[in-house]
Amino acid sequence: MALRTGLDYTAAMKYLVILFLLFIIYSLGAAAYFMLKDNGNSERMVRALTVRVALSVTLFLLLMAGIHFGFITGKL
């Protein structure tokens, strides 16, 4: 019986991608809420959209690094 040592990087990457996508969707929903509540003139909406863009760019870079370093192979 072989013992598994270390992390299963593919599973960890799957959960990390899902977590990022949930945060991106939450930020988009928050921006929509602030847009409707503040009649479109909101610093909070701009901040929420900025967070969404930053999370999206970070997720893209994370995926590219995962592919480069071999943490992501084939389908994620």
PyMOL Python script that loads the backbone (N, CA, C, O; Angstrom):
from pymol import cmd

cmd.read_pdbstr("""\
ATOM      1  N   MET A   1       0.840  -1.165   0.000  1.00  0.00           N
ATOM      2  CA  MET A   1       0.000   0.000   0.000  1.00  0.00           C
ATOM      3  C   MET A   1       0.896   1.242   0.000  1.00  0.00           C
ATOM      4  O   MET A   1       1.700   1.449   0.909  1.00  0.00           O
ATOM      5  N   ALA A   2       0.739   2.040  -1.015  1.00  0.00           N
ATOM      6  CA  ALA A   2       1.576   3.235  -1.148  1.00  0.00           C
ATOM      7  C   ALA A   2       0.908   4.410  -0.446  1.00  0.00           C
ATOM      8  O   ALA A   2      -0.300   4.616  -0.557  1.00  0.00           O
ATOM      9  N   LEU A   3       1.699   5.155   0.258  1.00  0.00           N
ATOM     10  CA  LEU A   3       1.206   6.362   0.920  1.00  0.00           C
ATOM     11  C   LEU A   3       1.396   7.553  -0.004  1.00  0.00           C
ATOM     12  O   LEU A   3       2.434   7.703  -0.648  1.00  0.00           O
ATOM     13  N   ARG A   4       0.382   8.389  -0.057  1.00  0.00           N
ATOM     14  CA  ARG A   4       0.498   9.604  -0.868  1.00  0.00           C
ATOM     15  C   ARG A   4       1.143  10.674  -0.021  1.00  0.00           C
ATOM     16  O   ARG A   4       0.677  10.990   1.074  1.00  0.00           O
ATOM     17  N   THR A   5       2.202  11.217  -0.532  1.00  0.00           N
ATOM     18  CA  THR A   5       2.864  12.315   0.170  1.00  0.00           C
ATOM     19  C   THR A   5       2.772  13.562  -0.683  1.00  0.00           C
ATOM     20  O   THR A   5       2.700  13.488  -1.910  1.00  0.00           O
ATOM     21  N   GLY A   6       2.773  14.673  -0.045  1.00  0.00           N
ATOM     22  CA  GLY A   6       2.712  15.941  -0.766  1.00  0.00           C
ATOM     23  C   GLY A   6       1.285  16.284  -1.169  1.00  0.00           C
ATOM     24  O   GLY A   6       0.327  15.607  -0.794  1.00  0.00           O
ATOM     25  N   LEU A   7       1.175  17.346  -1.938  1.00  0.00           N
ATOM     26  CA  LEU A   7      -0.123  17.824  -2.376  1.00  0.00           C
ATOM     27  C   LEU A   7      -0.460  17.297  -3.758  1.00  0.00           C
ATOM     28  O   LEU A   7       0.423  17.053  -4.581  1.00  0.00           O
ATOM     29  N   ASP A   8      -1.730  17.128  -3.996  1.00  0.00           N
ATOM     30  CA  ASP A   8      -2.196  16.837  -5.343  1.00  0.00           C
ATOM     31  C   ASP A   8      -2.431  18.194  -6.008  1.00  0.00           C
ATOM     32  O   ASP A   8      -3.473  18.822  -5.819  1.00  0.00           O
ATOM     33  N   TYR A   9      -1.448  18.631  -6.785  1.00  0.00           N
ATOM     34  CA  TYR A   9      -1.483  19.988  -7.330  1.00  0.00           C
ATOM     35  C   TYR A   9      -2.643  20.206  -8.292  1.00  0.00           C
ATOM     36  O   TYR A   9      -3.188  21.307  -8.361  1.00  0.00           O
ATOM     37  N   THR A  10      -3.027  19.172  -9.035  1.00  0.00           N
ATOM     38  CA  THR A  10      -4.131  19.332  -9.978  1.00  0.00           C
ATOM     39  C   THR A  10      -5.432  19.615  -9.235  1.00  0.00           C
ATOM     40  O   THR A  10      -6.190  20.499  -9.636  1.00  0.00           O
ATOM     41  N   ALA A  11      -5.697  18.888  -8.175  1.00  0.00           N
ATOM     42  CA  ALA A  11      -6.907  19.126  -7.384  1.00  0.00           C
ATOM     43  C   ALA A  11      -6.848  20.492  -6.711  1.00  0.00           C
ATOM     44  O   ALA A  11      -7.853  21.201  -6.654  1.00  0.00           O
ATOM     45  N   ALA A  12      -5.683  20.860  -6.205  1.00  0.00           N
ATOM     46  CA  ALA A  12      -5.537  22.168  -5.563  1.00  0.00           C
ATOM     47  C   ALA A  12      -5.798  23.290  -6.571  1.00  0.00           C
ATOM     48  O   ALA A  12      -6.445  24.284  -6.240  1.00  0.00           O
ATOM     49  N   MET A  13      -5.300  23.132  -7.790  1.00  0.00           N
ATOM     50  CA  MET A  13      -5.521  24.156  -8.820  1.00  0.00           C
ATOM     51  C   MET A  13      -6.999  24.250  -9.179  1.00  0.00           C
ATOM     52  O   MET A  13      -7.509  25.347  -9.406  1.00  0.00           O
ATOM     53  N   LYS A  14      -7.698  23.107  -9.233  1.00  0.00           N
ATOM     54  CA  LYS A  14      -9.132  23.127  -9.534  1.00  0.00           C
ATOM     55  C   LYS A  14      -9.878  23.950  -8.486  1.00  0.00           C
ATOM     56  O   LYS A  14     -10.692  24.809  -8.824  1.00  0.00           O
ATOM     57  N   TYR A  15      -9.595  23.680  -7.211  1.00  0.00           N
ATOM     58  CA  TYR A  15     -10.285  24.404  -6.152  1.00  0.00           C
ATOM     59  C   TYR A  15      -9.912  25.880  -6.141  1.00  0.00           C
ATOM     60  O   TYR A  15     -10.751  26.728  -5.838  1.00  0.00           O
ATOM     61  N   LEU A  16      -8.676  26.189  -6.464  1.00  0.00           N
ATOM     62  CA  LEU A  16      -8.240  27.577  -6.505  1.00  0.00           C
ATOM     63  C   LEU A  16      -8.932  28.335  -7.641  1.00  0.00           C
ATOM     64  O   LEU A  16      -9.347  29.479  -7.462  1.00  0.00           O
ATOM     65  N   VAL A  17      -9.056  27.701  -8.803  1.00  0.00           N
ATOM     66  CA  VAL A  17      -9.741  28.327  -9.939  1.00  0.00           C
ATOM     67  C   VAL A  17     -11.210  28.550  -9.606  1.00  0.00           C
ATOM     68  O   VAL A  17     -11.755  29.616  -9.892  1.00  0.00           O
ATOM     69  N   ILE A  18     -11.853  27.557  -9.006  1.00  0.00           N
ATOM     70  CA  ILE A  18     -13.262  27.701  -8.629  1.00  0.00           C
ATOM     71  C   ILE A  18     -13.430  28.825  -7.613  1.00  0.00           C
ATOM     72  O   ILE A  18     -14.370  29.615  -7.706  1.00  0.00           O
ATOM     73  N   LEU A  19     -12.530  28.897  -6.656  1.00  0.00           N
ATOM     74  CA  LEU A  19     -12.584  29.955  -5.648  1.00  0.00           C
ATOM     75  C   LEU A  19     -12.440  31.334  -6.292  1.00  0.00           C
ATOM     76  O   LEU A  19     -13.181  32.259  -5.959  1.00  0.00           O
ATOM     77  N   PHE A  20     -11.485  31.469  -7.213  1.00  0.00           N
ATOM     78  CA  PHE A  20     -11.312  32.743  -7.911  1.00  0.00           C
ATOM     79  C   PHE A  20     -12.561  33.101  -8.709  1.00  0.00           C
ATOM     80  O   PHE A  20     -12.991  34.255  -8.698  1.00  0.00           O
ATOM     81  N   LEU A  21     -13.150  32.125  -9.402  1.00  0.00           N
ATOM     82  CA  LEU A  21     -14.347  32.405 -10.191  1.00  0.00           C
ATOM     83  C   LEU A  21     -15.512  32.845  -9.303  1.00  0.00           C
ATOM     84  O   LEU A  21     -16.278  33.731  -9.682  1.00  0.00           O
ATOM     85  N   LEU A  22     -15.648  32.239  -8.137  1.00  0.00           N
ATOM     86  CA  LEU A  22     -16.706  32.652  -7.207  1.00  0.00           C
ATOM     87  C   LEU A  22     -16.491  34.084  -6.726  1.00  0.00           C
ATOM     88  O   LEU A  22     -17.443  34.860  -6.636  1.00  0.00           O
ATOM     89  N   PHE A  23     -15.242  34.436  -6.416  1.00  0.00           N
ATOM     90  CA  PHE A  23     -14.954  35.810  -6.002  1.00  0.00           C
ATOM     91  C   PHE A  23     -15.204  36.799  -7.137  1.00  0.00           C
ATOM     92  O   PHE A  23     -15.693  37.903  -6.897  1.00  0.00           O
ATOM     93  N   ILE A  24     -14.875  36.414  -8.367  1.00  0.00           N
ATOM     94  CA  ILE A  24     -15.114  37.286  -9.526  1.00  0.00           C
ATOM     95  C   ILE A  24     -16.609  37.518  -9.715  1.00  0.00           C
ATOM     96  O   ILE A  24     -17.040  38.647  -9.949  1.00  0.00           O
ATOM     97  N   ILE A  25     -17.399  36.453  -9.613  1.00  0.00           N
ATOM     98  CA  ILE A  25     -18.855  36.586  -9.759  1.00  0.00           C
ATOM     99  C   ILE A  25     -19.432  37.437  -8.631  1.00  0.00           C
ATOM    100  O   ILE A  25     -20.306  38.272  -8.864  1.00  0.00           O
ATOM    101  N   TYR A  26     -18.939  37.224  -7.401  1.00  0.00           N
ATOM    102  CA  TYR A  26     -19.402  38.034  -6.268  1.00  0.00           C
ATOM    103  C   TYR A  26     -19.091  39.516  -6.497  1.00  0.00           C
ATOM    104  O   TYR A  26     -19.938  40.373  -6.244  1.00  0.00           O
ATOM    105  N   SER A  27     -17.899  39.813  -6.967  1.00  0.00           N
ATOM    106  CA  SER A  27     -17.514  41.202  -7.198  1.00  0.00           C
ATOM    107  C   SER A  27     -18.369  41.833  -8.299  1.00  0.00           C
ATOM    108  O   SER A  27     -18.740  43.003  -8.210  1.00  0.00           O
ATOM    109  N   LEU A  28     -18.674  41.059  -9.326  1.00  0.00           N
ATOM    110  CA  LEU A  28     -19.532  41.567 -10.396  1.00  0.00           C
ATOM    111  C   LEU A  28     -20.938  41.834  -9.872  1.00  0.00           C
ATOM    112  O   LEU A  28     -21.552  42.841 -10.227  1.00  0.00           O
ATOM    113  N   GLY A  29     -21.450  40.945  -9.034  1.00  0.00           N
ATOM    114  CA  GLY A  29     -22.765  41.154  -8.430  1.00  0.00           C
ATOM    115  C   GLY A  29     -22.777  42.367  -7.520  1.00  0.00           C
ATOM    116  O   GLY A  29     -23.744  43.128  -7.511  1.00  0.00           O
ATOM    117  N   ALA A  30     -21.706  42.553  -6.751  1.00  0.00           N
ATOM    118  CA  ALA A  30     -21.616  43.718  -5.875  1.00  0.00           C
ATOM    119  C   ALA A  30     -21.610  45.003  -6.701  1.00  0.00           C
ATOM    120  O   ALA A  30     -22.243  45.988  -6.320  1.00  0.00           O
ATOM    121  N   ALA A  31     -20.902  44.998  -7.821  1.00  0.00           N
ATOM    122  CA  ALA A  31     -20.872  46.186  -8.683  1.00  0.00           C
ATOM    123  C   ALA A  31     -22.260  46.477  -9.249  1.00  0.00           C
ATOM    124  O   ALA A  31     -22.666  47.636  -9.334  1.00  0.00           O
ATOM    125  N   ALA A  32     -22.979  45.440  -9.631  1.00  0.00           N
ATOM    126  CA  ALA A  32     -24.336  45.639 -10.155  1.00  0.00           C
ATOM    127  C   ALA A  32     -25.255  46.192  -9.068  1.00  0.00           C
ATOM    128  O   ALA A  32     -26.073  47.076  -9.322  1.00  0.00           O
ATOM    129  N   TYR A  33     -25.111  45.664  -7.862  1.00  0.00           N
ATOM    130  CA  TYR A  33     -25.917  46.158  -6.740  1.00  0.00           C
ATOM    131  C   TYR A  33     -25.627  47.630  -6.458  1.00  0.00           C
ATOM    132  O   TYR A  33     -26.550  48.426  -6.280  1.00  0.00           O
ATOM    133  N   PHE A  34     -24.344  47.988  -6.417  1.00  0.00           N
ATOM    134  CA  PHE A  34     -23.980  49.380  -6.145  1.00  0.00           C
ATOM    135  C   PHE A  34     -24.443  50.298  -7.268  1.00  0.00           C
ATOM    136  O   PHE A  34     -24.831  51.440  -7.021  1.00  0.00           O
ATOM    137  N   MET A  35     -24.402  49.798  -8.509  1.00  0.00           N
ATOM    138  CA  MET A  35     -24.857  50.616  -9.632  1.00  0.00           C
ATOM    139  C   MET A  35     -26.348  50.927  -9.489  1.00  0.00           C
ATOM    140  O   MET A  35     -26.776  52.058  -9.718  1.00  0.00           O
ATOM    141  N   LEU A  36     -27.128  49.923  -9.111  1.00  0.00           N
ATOM    142  CA  LEU A  36     -28.569  50.135  -8.975  1.00  0.00           C
ATOM    143  C   LEU A  36     -28.902  50.959  -7.736  1.00  0.00           C
ATOM    144  O   LEU A  36     -29.781  51.819  -7.785  1.00  0.00           O
ATOM    145  N   LYS A  37     -28.221  50.710  -6.641  1.00  0.00           N
ATOM    146  CA  LYS A  37     -28.521  51.405  -5.380  1.00  0.00           C
ATOM    147  C   LYS A  37     -28.066  52.864  -5.421  1.00  0.00           C
ATOM    148  O   LYS A  37     -28.744  53.737  -4.879  1.00  0.00           O
ATOM    149  N   ASP A  38     -26.924  53.135  -6.059  1.00  0.00           N
ATOM    150  CA  ASP A  38     -26.369  54.492  -6.071  1.00  0.00           C
ATOM    151  C   ASP A  38     -26.658  55.238  -7.370  1.00  0.00           C
ATOM    152  O   ASP A  38     -26.022  56.253  -7.650  1.00  0.00           O
ATOM    153  N   ASN A  39     -27.594  54.758  -8.154  1.00  0.00           N
ATOM    154  CA  ASN A  39     -28.003  55.385  -9.416  1.00  0.00           C
ATOM    155  C   ASN A  39     -26.855  55.569 -10.403  1.00  0.00           C
ATOM    156  O   ASN A  39     -26.850  56.544 -11.155  1.00  0.00           O
ATOM    157  N   GLY A  40     -25.900  54.676 -10.423  1.00  0.00           N
ATOM    158  CA  GLY A  40     -24.828  54.704 -11.407  1.00  0.00           C
ATOM    159  C   GLY A  40     -23.686  55.644 -11.083  1.00  0.00           C
ATOM    160  O   GLY A  40     -22.685  55.645 -11.800  1.00  0.00           O
ATOM    161  N   ASN A  41     -23.790  56.444 -10.036  1.00  0.00           N
ATOM    162  CA  ASN A  41     -22.733  57.382  -9.660  1.00  0.00           C
ATOM    163  C   ASN A  41     -22.078  56.914  -8.372  1.00  0.00           C
ATOM    164  O   ASN A  41     -22.288  57.497  -7.308  1.00  0.00           O
ATOM    165  N   SER A  42     -21.292  55.872  -8.476  1.00  0.00           N
ATOM    166  CA  SER A  42     -20.796  55.275  -7.244  1.00  0.00           C
ATOM    167  C   SER A  42     -19.311  54.956  -7.330  1.00  0.00           C
ATOM    168  O   SER A  42     -18.839  54.337  -8.284  1.00  0.00           O
ATOM    169  N   GLU A  43     -18.598  55.393  -6.315  1.00  0.00           N
ATOM    170  CA  GLU A  43     -17.194  55.009  -6.181  1.00  0.00           C
ATOM    171  C   GLU A  43     -17.107  53.527  -5.804  1.00  0.00           C
ATOM    172  O   GLU A  43     -16.145  52.846  -6.160  1.00  0.00           O
ATOM    173  N   ARG A  44     -18.122  53.035  -5.080  1.00  0.00           N
ATOM    174  CA  ARG A  44     -18.125  51.624  -4.680  1.00  0.00           C
ATOM    175  C   ARG A  44     -18.249  50.715  -5.890  1.00  0.00           C
ATOM    176  O   ARG A  44     -17.641  49.646  -5.914  1.00  0.00           O
ATOM    177  N   MET A  45     -19.024  51.110  -6.901  1.00  0.00           N
ATOM    178  CA  MET A  45     -19.164  50.313  -8.113  1.00  0.00           C
ATOM    179  C   MET A  45     -17.834  50.239  -8.843  1.00  0.00           C
ATOM    180  O   MET A  45     -17.432  49.171  -9.304  1.00  0.00           O
ATOM    181  N   VAL A  46     -17.156  51.362  -8.948  1.00  0.00           N
ATOM    182  CA  VAL A  46     -15.854  51.396  -9.630  1.00  0.00           C
ATOM    183  C   VAL A  46     -14.855  50.524  -8.888  1.00  0.00           C
ATOM    184  O   VAL A  46     -14.078  49.800  -9.511  1.00  0.00           O
ATOM    185  N   ARG A  47     -14.867  50.588  -7.573  1.00  0.00           N
ATOM    186  CA  ARG A  47     -13.950  49.771  -6.772  1.00  0.00           C
ATOM    187  C   ARG A  47     -14.238  48.279  -6.959  1.00  0.00           C
ATOM    188  O   ARG A  47     -13.308  47.481  -7.080  1.00  0.00           O
ATOM    189  N   ALA A  48     -15.524  47.897  -6.984  1.00  0.00           N
ATOM    190  CA  ALA A  48     -15.891  46.491  -7.169  1.00  0.00           C
ATOM    191  C   ALA A  48     -15.480  45.994  -8.549  1.00  0.00           C
ATOM    192  O   ALA A  48     -15.022  44.860  -8.692  1.00  0.00           O
ATOM    193  N   LEU A  49     -15.640  46.838  -9.562  1.00  0.00           N
ATOM    194  CA  LEU A  49     -15.219  46.439 -10.918  1.00  0.00           C
ATOM    195  C   LEU A  49     -13.697  46.368 -11.017  1.00  0.00           C
ATOM    196  O   LEU A  49     -13.165  45.528 -11.743  1.00  0.00           O
ATOM    197  N   THR A  50     -12.998  47.229 -10.303  1.00  0.00           N
ATOM    198  CA  THR A  50     -11.537  47.175 -10.278  1.00  0.00           C
ATOM    199  C   THR A  50     -11.061  45.878  -9.628  1.00  0.00           C
ATOM    200  O   THR A  50     -10.115  45.248 -10.100  1.00  0.00           O
ATOM    201  N   VAL A  51     -11.721  45.489  -8.551  1.00  0.00           N
ATOM    202  CA  VAL A  51     -11.381  44.228  -7.890  1.00  0.00           C
ATOM    203  C   VAL A  51     -11.641  43.060  -8.834  1.00  0.00           C
ATOM    204  O   VAL A  51     -10.843  42.124  -8.895  1.00  0.00           O
ATOM    205  N   ARG A  52     -12.750  43.105  -9.569  1.00  0.00           N
ATOM    206  CA  ARG A  52     -13.076  42.026 -10.518  1.00  0.00           C
ATOM    207  C   ARG A  52     -12.013  41.900 -11.587  1.00  0.00           C
ATOM    208  O   ARG A  52     -11.586  40.791 -11.908  1.00  0.00           O
ATOM    209  N   VAL A  53     -11.575  43.022 -12.145  1.00  0.00           N
ATOM    210  CA  VAL A  53     -10.549  42.991 -13.182  1.00  0.00           C
ATOM    211  C   VAL A  53      -9.230  42.478 -12.606  1.00  0.00           C
ATOM    212  O   VAL A  53      -8.538  41.688 -13.248  1.00  0.00           O
ATOM    213  N   ALA A  54      -8.882  42.924 -11.401  1.00  0.00           N
ATOM    214  CA  ALA A  54      -7.645  42.454 -10.774  1.00  0.00           C
ATOM    215  C   ALA A  54      -7.695  40.947 -10.515  1.00  0.00           C
ATOM    216  O   ALA A  54      -6.706  40.247 -10.735  1.00  0.00           O
ATOM    217  N   LEU A  55      -8.833  40.450 -10.052  1.00  0.00           N
ATOM    218  CA  LEU A  55      -8.975  39.007  -9.828  1.00  0.00           C
ATOM    219  C   LEU A  55      -8.894  38.230 -11.135  1.00  0.00           C
ATOM    220  O   LEU A  55      -8.301  37.152 -11.185  1.00  0.00           O
ATOM    221  N   SER A  56      -9.488  38.774 -12.191  1.00  0.00           N
ATOM    222  CA  SER A  56      -9.448  38.096 -13.490  1.00  0.00           C
ATOM    223  C   SER A  56      -8.025  38.020 -14.035  1.00  0.00           C
ATOM    224  O   SER A  56      -7.608  36.982 -14.549  1.00  0.00           O
ATOM    225  N   VAL A  57      -7.288  39.110 -13.923  1.00  0.00           N
ATOM    226  CA  VAL A  57      -5.898  39.117 -14.390  1.00  0.00           C
ATOM    227  C   VAL A  57      -5.053  38.167 -13.545  1.00  0.00           C
ATOM    228  O   VAL A  57      -4.213  37.441 -14.076  1.00  0.00           O
ATOM    229  N   THR A  58      -5.273  38.171 -12.239  1.00  0.00           N
ATOM    230  CA  THR A  58      -4.532  37.270 -11.353  1.00  0.00           C
ATOM    231  C   THR A  58      -4.836  35.815 -11.684  1.00  0.00           C
ATOM    232  O   THR A  58      -3.931  34.981 -11.702  1.00  0.00           O
ATOM    233  N   LEU A  59      -6.103  35.503 -11.945  1.00  0.00           N
ATOM    234  CA  LEU A  59      -6.470  34.140 -12.320  1.00  0.00           C
ATOM    235  C   LEU A  59      -5.799  33.738 -13.630  1.00  0.00           C
ATOM    236  O   LEU A  59      -5.296  32.621 -13.749  1.00  0.00           O
ATOM    237  N   PHE A  60      -5.788  34.629 -14.604  1.00  0.00           N
ATOM    238  CA  PHE A  60      -5.136  34.342 -15.880  1.00  0.00           C
ATOM    239  C   PHE A  60      -3.652  34.064 -15.675  1.00  0.00           C
ATOM    240  O   PHE A  60      -3.121  33.096 -16.219  1.00  0.00           O
ATOM    241  N   LEU A  61      -2.984  34.900 -14.898  1.00  0.00           N
ATOM    242  CA  LEU A  61      -1.554  34.695 -14.644  1.00  0.00           C
ATOM    243  C   LEU A  61      -1.305  33.405 -13.863  1.00  0.00           C
ATOM    244  O   LEU A  61      -0.324  32.704 -14.112  1.00  0.00           O
ATOM    245  N   LEU A  62      -2.183  33.097 -12.932  1.00  0.00           N
ATOM    246  CA  LEU A  62      -2.074  31.856 -12.169  1.00  0.00           C
ATOM    247  C   LEU A  62      -2.222  30.637 -13.080  1.00  0.00           C
ATOM    248  O   LEU A  62      -1.481  29.664 -12.944  1.00  0.00           O
ATOM    249  N   LEU A  63      -3.164  30.688 -13.994  1.00  0.00           N
ATOM    250  CA  LEU A  63      -3.338  29.583 -14.946  1.00  0.00           C
ATOM    251  C   LEU A  63      -2.124  29.435 -15.857  1.00  0.00           C
ATOM    252  O   LEU A  63      -1.678  28.320 -16.126  1.00  0.00           O
ATOM    253  N   MET A  64      -1.594  30.552 -16.328  1.00  0.00           N
ATOM    254  CA  MET A  64      -0.409  30.483 -17.185  1.00  0.00           C
ATOM    255  C   MET A  64       0.795  29.924 -16.424  1.00  0.00           C
ATOM    256  O   MET A  64       1.556  29.125 -16.968  1.00  0.00           O
ATOM    257  N   ALA A  65       0.968  30.340 -15.175  1.00  0.00           N
ATOM    258  CA  ALA A  65       2.065  29.813 -14.358  1.00  0.00           C
ATOM    259  C   ALA A  65       1.853  28.334 -14.067  1.00  0.00           C
ATOM    260  O   ALA A  65       2.810  27.560 -14.083  1.00  0.00           O
ATOM    261  N   GLY A  66       0.618  27.932 -13.803  1.00  0.00           N
ATOM    262  CA  GLY A  66       0.328  26.519 -13.556  1.00  0.00           C
ATOM    263  C   GLY A  66       0.637  25.645 -14.748  1.00  0.00           C
ATOM    264  O   GLY A  66       1.150  24.536 -14.595  1.00  0.00           O
ATOM    265  N   ILE A  67       0.330  26.136 -15.935  1.00  0.00           N
ATOM    266  CA  ILE A  67       0.654  25.381 -17.157  1.00  0.00           C
ATOM    267  C   ILE A  67       2.160  25.344 -17.357  1.00  0.00           C
ATOM    268  O   ILE A  67       2.714  24.299 -17.700  1.00  0.00           O
ATOM    269  N   HIS A  68       2.820  26.456 -17.151  1.00  0.00           N
ATOM    270  CA  HIS A  68       4.269  26.538 -17.358  1.00  0.00           C
ATOM    271  C   HIS A  68       5.036  25.602 -16.417  1.00  0.00           C
ATOM    272  O   HIS A  68       5.975  24.926 -16.836  1.00  0.00           O
ATOM    273  N   PHE A  69       4.630  25.569 -15.148  1.00  0.00           N
ATOM    274  CA  PHE A  69       5.350  24.767 -14.160  1.00  0.00           C
ATOM    275  C   PHE A  69       4.827  23.336 -14.049  1.00  0.00           C
ATOM    276  O   PHE A  69       5.322  22.562 -13.230  1.00  0.00           O
ATOM    277  N   GLY A  70       3.840  22.980 -14.858  1.00  0.00           N
ATOM    278  CA  GLY A  70       3.363  21.606 -14.906  1.00  0.00           C
ATOM    279  C   GLY A  70       2.320  21.248 -13.869  1.00  0.00           C
ATOM    280  O   GLY A  70       2.001  20.070 -13.705  1.00  0.00           O
ATOM    281  N   PHE A  71       1.775  22.235 -13.157  1.00  0.00           N
ATOM    282  CA  PHE A  71       0.725  21.942 -12.191  1.00  0.00           C
ATOM    283  C   PHE A  71      -0.588  21.635 -12.890  1.00  0.00           C
ATOM    284  O   PHE A  71      -1.441  20.934 -12.347  1.00  0.00           O
ATOM    285  N   ILE A  72      -0.746  22.161 -14.092  1.00  0.00           N
ATOM    286  CA  ILE A  72      -1.955  21.925 -14.880  1.00  0.00           C
ATOM    287  C   ILE A  72      -1.534  21.138 -16.113  1.00  0.00           C
ATOM    288  O   ILE A  72      -0.727  21.590 -16.926  1.00  0.00           O
ATOM    289  N   THR A  73      -2.105  19.956 -16.222  1.00  0.00           N
ATOM    290  CA  THR A  73      -1.831  19.127 -17.399  1.00  0.00           C
ATOM    291  C   THR A  73      -3.164  18.725 -18.005  1.00  0.00           C
ATOM    292  O   THR A  73      -4.038  18.215 -17.303  1.00  0.00           O
ATOM    293  N   GLY A  74      -3.325  18.943 -19.271  1.00  0.00           N
ATOM    294  CA  GLY A  74      -4.572  18.578 -19.939  1.00  0.00           C
ATOM    295  C   GLY A  74      -5.724  19.419 -19.451  1.00  0.00           C
ATOM    296  O   GLY A  74      -5.615  20.639 -19.328  1.00  0.00           O
ATOM    297  N   LYS A  75      -6.831  18.756 -19.172  1.00  0.00           N
ATOM    298  CA  LYS A  75      -8.031  19.462 -18.701  1.00  0.00           C
ATOM    299  C   LYS A  75      -7.901  19.807 -17.232  1.00  0.00           C
ATOM    300  O   LYS A  75      -7.307  19.066 -16.449  1.00  0.00           O
ATOM    301  N   LEU A  76      -8.463  20.938 -16.879  1.00  0.00           N
ATOM    302  CA  LEU A  76      -8.435  21.352 -15.463  1.00  0.00           C
ATOM    303  C   LEU A  76      -9.664  20.895 -14.769  1.00  0.00           C
ATOM    304  O   LEU A  76      -9.828  21.144 -13.575  1.00  0.00           O
TER     305      LEU A  76
END
""", "prot")
cmd.dss("prot")
cmd.show_as("cartoon", "prot")
cmd.util.cbc("prot")
cmd.orient("prot")
